[in-house]
Amino acid sequence: MTSSSLRIVFAGTPEFAASHLESLIAGGFNVVSAYSQPDRPSGRGKKLTSTPVKAVAQSHGIEVNQPLSLSDPDALAKLQNYRPDVLVVVAYGLLLPAAVLKLPRYGCLNVHASLLPRWRGAAPIERAILAGDKETGVCLMQMDEGLDTGAVLKVVRTPILPDDNASSLTLRLQKLGCDALLDVLRQLPDGTLEAQPQDVALATYARKMQKEEARINWTQSAASIHNQVRALYPRSPAWFLHEGKRVRVVRARVANETNEGAPGFVLGITENSMTVSCGIGVLEVFDVQLEGKPAMGIASLLNGHPDFFRIGHCLAHLLDTSAP
C-alpha cells in the first residue's frame, strides 16, 4: 500500500484542524470522510455556523459526520463502513472510545500542539505562553485511551518568541503540524516509524482557560502579566477594570524587571505607550481595547479620552477580586 492510497478519515473542529485537512487534500491524500463537532450558534445573532473543518470538507465534496458521540452504535457502524486505514485527529474535542481506536489498520494519529508529555490537554498553546516556556512544538502521537498519553511518532520544535501571542504561535504551529502530518503519513505504510513512549514523570496538564484567568492582577510580576496578555490574545484578552470600564490589554512588553512603585500605578505616558508598575517590574502597554470598541494605541485612546489615563493614577482595584 502507498501513502496516497490510504483511506483516511479526518476528525477535527476548529481552524487549526481545518488547515491540516486542507494540507491533506492539497497533498493528494485520500480523505474518505470528515468528522467534526456539531454546529453551534455563533456571533451576535447566534446563527448556527458550520465548523471550519466542516466548511473545508464540504467545499471539497467530502462527506461530513457530526455525531454527538462516537460511542453510539450507529455512529461506530458508519465509521466502520468507511473502512479507514488511519484516523487522523486534530483538535476534535470528543473522546475516542476503545472500539474506534482499534478500528483503523494503522490506528489513530493525533496532531498535538505541545512537546509531549508537557501540556497534555485542551489549551497547550495558551498554557505554554502563560507559563513562560521558551520552547514548544508539535507532536504526532499514536493515540491510546488516555488523554494525550500515546507514544510519539514525530516531534517538531519551535522557540516561543518574546513577541509571540496565542495567534502568532498558533499559525506557526499549524504550519509545522501540517508538514509533520504529511511526513508521517508518507512513512506510515512502510512500517519504519518508531513510536517513543512518553515519560509520565514529566507530564503536565493544559486545562482549558477559565474566564477568571483573564483579569489582570497588578500585584503579579510584569513578566507574568506580559505572558497573560500574550497567552489570551485574541480569543479572550487580558483585562483590568478602570473608571468603571473593562480595559483589555492587546499588546505590551516588560519595560523593567525591577520595582519602581506600588502595583498598578501609571508611571509614565508617551506618544505610543504607558508604563505601569507591577508587583515586580514595570509593564509597558501599547494597545488596549475598550468594551464595544476596536483595539487602539494609547495615543488614539487619549485623543478621544484625554484624562482616561494619567500619570500617578492607580489602575488597580487591589481589594476587589470580583468580576464586574
N, C-alpha and C positions, 0 to 999 in steps of 0.2 A: 504493500500500500504506500502511495506517495502522500505528502502533506496536502497537496491540492485536492486529493480525493477523500480526505477525512470528512465525515459527516459531522458538522459542528452545530450544536445547539448553544446559543448565547443567552446568558441571563444577566441582566443589569438594569439600572433605572435612571440615574442622573446623567448629566452632560459628560462627566468623567468617563462613565461607562460607554456612552454613545460614541465617543471618539475612538474607543477600542473596537467597537462594532464597525465603524467606518473604515478603520485600518484593515480589518479582516476582509471586508468586501473589496477594498481597493487592492489588496494583496492577492486576490483571486481565490480565496478560500471558499469552501462550500458550506455556507451557513444555511441550514435547512429550517431553522425556526429561531425566533427570539422570544425570550420570557422577560416580563417586566412587571413591576408592581402595578396594581390597579390605578387608573387615572384618578386624580384628586382635584378638588376645587383650587383655583389659584387666582391671584390678582385681586384687585379691589372689587371686581364684580363676582368673584368666587365662581368663575366659569370653569367647568370641567375641562381639564387640559391634559393632552397626551404627554406621557413621559418622554424625555429626549430619546431614549432607546426605542420606544415605540415609533416615534416620528421617523427616525432613521430607517428602521426596518421596513416600515410601510412605504417609504419613498423608494426603496429598492425591491419592492414586491415580496418581501419576506413575511411569512405568516407570524403573527404575534399572539402570544398567550399571556393572560394576566390573572392567573388563579390567586385566590386569597391564601392558599396553602398548597404546597406540593405533597403534603401528607394525604390529601384527598385521593381516594382510589381512582376516581375518574381522571384526575389530573396526572396521576402516575401512569395510568394506562395510555393516555395521549402522548406523554413523553416517550414511553416505550415504543410507540408507533413510529416515531421519527428515527429509530434505530441509530442513536448517536454513537459515534466513535469517541467523542470527547465533549464534555460540557464545560464551556468557558464562563466563569463567573467574575463579574466586575461590579462591585458596589450594588449588588442585587437588593439586599435588605431583607431577604427571607432566609430562614434556616433550611438547609437541605437535609431531609431525613436519610437514614442509612440506605434505604431502598434506592434512592436517587443516586447517592454516592457510588453505589455498586453497579449502576446500570451501564454507563459508557465503557467501551472496550479499554480506553486509556484513562478512565477515571475523570475526575472533575478538577479543572485547573482554576486557580484564583489569582487575580492580579491585586496585590495589596500594597497600598502606598505608605510603606514604612520599611525599616530594616528589622524584620522579624528576628527574634521574638519581641523586640521593643515595639510598643504601641499596637498591640492587637486590639481590635475593636472598631467602633464606628467612626471615630474622629482622629485618625492618625496624623493628618497633616496639621490640624489646629493644635493638637497636643504637643507635637514636636516643636512647633514655634513657641508655644506658651511656656514650655519647659526650658527654652533657651538652647535647644540642641543645635550643634554646629553642623550636623550632617543628617541626611535622611536618604530615602531612595525608594525603590520598588522591588518587591519580591514576587516571584512566580512560584506558587505553592501548590502541592498536590493535596487536595482537600481531604480532611477526615471529619469525624463527628464533633470535634472540639471547635472552639471559636478561634480561628486563625492559628491553629496548632499544628497543621500539617507540615510535612517535610518540604524543604525549599529546593526548587529546581534551578533557579537563577536569581542573582542579586545584582542590581544596578544602583550605584551610589551617586549622590549629588550633594554639594555643600548647601547649607541654608545661609544665604547671603544676608548681611545686615539690613538691607532694604527690602528683603522678601516679605510679602504678606501671604495670606492664605490663597489669594487669587493667583499671584505670580508663581508661587511654588506649585500649586495645583496644575497650572498649564505646563510647567516643566516636567512634572511627574507624569502627566498624561502622555507626553511625547516619549519619555523613557519607557513607560509601561507598554505603549503600543509597539515600540521596536522590540522590546523584550518578549512580548507575547508572540509576535511573528517568528522570532528566532526560535523560541521553544517549540512552537507548533511544527516548524520545518524539521526539527530534530526528533520529534516525538515518535514517528513510525520506525526510526532506526533503532530505538532501544538503547541509545548511547547516553542518554541523560542520567545523571546520578543525583538522586534527591538526598539532601543533607538534613538530618533531624534537627529541630530547634533545641536550644539549651533552655530548658524550663526555668532554671535559676535566674535567667536574665529577663524573663517576661515582665512586661508592664502592660497596663490596660488603658486604652484610649476611649474612655466613656464619652458619650455624646455630650456636646457642650450644652450647659444649662443657661437659662436666661440671666440668672443672678450673677453669672461669671462675667457678664459684660460691663457691670458697674465698676467704675474706677475708684479705687481707694488710694488717695494721695499719700497715705502713710506707707504704702509699699515703695519699693525702690524704683528709681527711674527706669532701670533695666527691665524690671518685671512689668511695669506699665507699658513700656515700649513693646515688649513681647505680647502683651494682652492686645494692644492696638493692632499689631500685625496679624496675630492669630485669628482675630474675629472679623477682620475686614475681608470681603464686603458683606458676608451673609448676615451678621448681627454685630455691627460695630460697637466698640467700647464707648462708654458714655459716662458723663457726670451731670449732676443737677446744679444749675446755676440760674439765679434770678427766676426761679420757678420753671425754667425750661430745661429739657433734656438736650444736652450738647454732645453730639457724637464726635469722637476724635478719629479722623480719617488717616492722617499722616503725621508722624512725629519722629523724633530721634533722641537719643541720650546726649544731652549737651555737656553734662558734667557728672562725674561719679562721686563727687564729694558734696557734703551738705552746705547749703547756702541760705537756709531759713526754715521756718516752720512749714510743715507739709501743706500743700495746697495754695500757697500764696504766689501771685503773679510777680515775678522778679523783674521782667522787662518786656517791652513790646517794640518790635521793629517793623519795617515795611512788610516783611514776609512771614513773621512768626512771633510767638510769645513764649517766654520761658517760665516754667512753673516749678517751684521747689517740691521735692518728694521726700519720703521718709529717708531715703539715701539717694543723693544726687539730684540732678535737675533735668527735667524733660522739656525739650523744645517742640512746640506744637505748630505745625504749618497749616494744615487743612482741617476744618471742622464742618459739621452739618447740624443745622437746627431742624426741629421737627417740621415736616412738610416742606422743607427747602432742599435745594441741591447742595452738594458739597461745595465749599468755597474756602479760599485762603483767608487768613486772619485779616489782611488788609481790606479785602472785599467786605467781610463781615463788619468791620469797624467803620467802613464808609457809610453803611446803612444804619449802624447802631454804634455811634461814636463812644458811648460810655458803657457798652456791654462788658468789656474787659478793661480794667485799669491797673496800673502798677500799684502794688501794695494791697490789692483786693484779694480776698480769700475765696477760692473756688470750692473749698471743701466743706461739706456738712459732715464733720467728723463723727458726730454723735448720732447721726441719722443713717441707719443702715437699711431702712425700708425703701422699697421702690415707690415712686410716685403713682 
